[in-house]
Amino acid sequence: MLDADFFRRWMTATSASVEREAERLTALDSPIGDADHGSNLRRGFAAVTVALEKEAPRTPGAVLILAGRQLISTVGGASGPLYGTLLRRTGKALGDAPEVGPEQLAEALRTGVDAVMQLGGAAPGDKTMIDALVPAVDALGDGFGAARAAAEQGAEATTPLQARKGRASYLGERSIGHQDPGATSAALLIAALGEADTDGE
């Protein structure tokens, strides 16, 4: 079972990963976005880490709701509302349970991903974070490692796509040949699940 400590570790591991990969995320964002994806997420997840240390929420749902709220208030551009919505909706779907199973997490995360699709109007194949998140949620039943692999493959598969949503869509065919930064950062979020799982799968 996964408790509040697991979810805190998940957010902390994501923050560390974003910190490590911030320059790569920004480099991916340079040709097709505002060249600020890495710096924005770095600031947002650093704020999440500080907030979790201060407030120490006691349930998995409360951890994610707090994290989502922090991202919405500290991250500029589209990333804040999208990641904030993902985590808040996932947290709300988990409810007040002190512990949740992997199946409940997968169901709740699907609710969060659906909320992101509704907010951004994106679907799989549009060259967005959805291209990493949907396959990850589909694979979560097979463990965190399977979800990580699916998310990374989904992110890499955005390279030949033409962007149909977000700032990159303004470039039309010039968006082809660039891996989507949002899908790449979403894959980092999913990969951090495995890092948080100190008991192994």
N, C-alpha and C positions, 0 to 999 in steps of 0.2 A: 504493500500500500504506500501511497505517496502523501506525505504530510506537508505542513507549511514550510518546514526546513528544506524539503526537497525543492519546493517552488522558489524559495529564497535563493537557494544554490543555482537554480536554473537562471534566474534573473542576473545573479552575480557573474555566472559563467558567460552569459550573453554579453554583459557589459565588458568583460575582459576580452572577449573575442572581437567585439566591435572596436575596442581600443587598439588591438593588434592589427586589425584589417582596415582601419579608418582610411588610410591613404589609398589602399587598393579600391575601396568603395568610391572614394572621390575621383580616382583616376577613371573608373568605369563611368562615372556620372559626367565627366568633363565633356566628352563628345556628344552626349545625347540629353544632358540635363543642365543643372545650375552649378555643377562642380562643388556641391556642398553636402552630398548625401552622407559621406563618412563623418564630417565634422558635426553635422546635425545630430546623427544618431549617437555619436560619442558623447555629446553634451547631454542628450536625453537619458541614455542608460547610466551615465555617471550620476545624474540626479535621482534616478530610480534606486541605485545602490545606497545613496545617502538617506533617502526617505525610508527605505526598508530597515536601515540600521537605527533610525530614530524611532520609528513607530512599531516595528516588530509585529506585524499582523499575525493572528493566531490560526487562521485557516487558509488552505490553498486559494480559495476564491478571493479572500481579502487581500492576499499578496498580489494577485494579478490585477485586481481592481485598482489598488494603490499604484502599481507600476503603470497601468494604462493611463491613469489620471496624470501622473508625472510626465509621461511622454507627450500627452496632448498639450500640457501647459509649457513645456520647455523646448520642444522640437519644432523648428520652422518648416515651412513648405507643406507638402502633402504627407510626408512620412509620419509626422506627429499624430494627426487624426487617424491615419490608417493603422499604424501600429498600436496606438492608444485604443482604438475601437476593437482591434483583434484581442488584446489582452483583457480589456474590460468586459467584453461580451463573453469571452471564455470564462473569466472569473465569475460573472453572474450566473452562467450556466452551471458552474460547479456548486453554487449555493453556499450553505453554511457548514457543510460536512468538514469534520476535522481531518479526515483522510479520504483520499479517492483512489480508485484503481485505475490502471492504464486504460481500460475500456471507457471509463467515465471521462478521463482526460481526452481521449480521442473524440468522443461525442461532443464534449464542450468545445474543443478546438475547432471542430467542424462548424459549430454554431458561430464561433468567432470569425472563421474564414468566410462564412456566408454573409455575415454582417459587413465585412470588408468589401466583398463583391457588390453588395447593395450600395454601400457608400461611394465606392469609386466607379461603379458601373462596369467593372472589368470581369472578363471571363478567361478561362484557360486559353492560351494561344494569343492573348493580347499583348504579350511581352511586359508583364508586371510581376509583382511579388506573388500573385495568385498562381503563376506557373510553377513556383517552388512549393507553395503551401498546400495546394490541392493534392498533388501526388504524395506529399509527406503525410497528410492526414489519412489518405487511403492506405498507406503502408504501415501506419502506427500500430495496427493490430499485430504485426510481425515483429515489433520491438523498436526501440529507439535507433538502433543501428540501421534497420531497414528504412525508417523514416528519414534519417540523415542522408542515406544514399539516394533516396527518391527525390529529396529536396535539391541535392547538389546536381543530380541529373537534370531536374526540371530547370534549374537556373542556367546550366550550360546550354540547354536546348533553346534558350531564348535568343542565342546569338544570331541564328539565321532568320529570325522572325522580323517582320515589320511592326513597329509599335502602333497600337491602335488606341491606346489610352495614355493619359499623362503628358508631361511636357515633351517626351521623346516622340510622341505621335505627330507633333508639328513638323518634324523633319522628314516625314514620309519615308521614301525608300532609303534615305541616308541613315536611318536608324538600323538598317540591316547590317549585320557584321559586328555588332557590339553586344556583349552580354549585359543583360539588364541589371542595374545596381540594386534595385528593390528586390528582385528575385534572389540576388546574391546575398543580401543582408538577411532575407527571410531564411535562407539555408543556414546561416550562422545561428539564428535563433533556434532552429530545429536541432542542429548539431549539438547545441549546448544542453539539450535534454539528456543526452548520453553522458556528458561531463558531470551533470548534477546527480546522476544515478550511481551513488557510491557503492551500492550493493550489486552492481552488474545487472544484467537483464533477467 
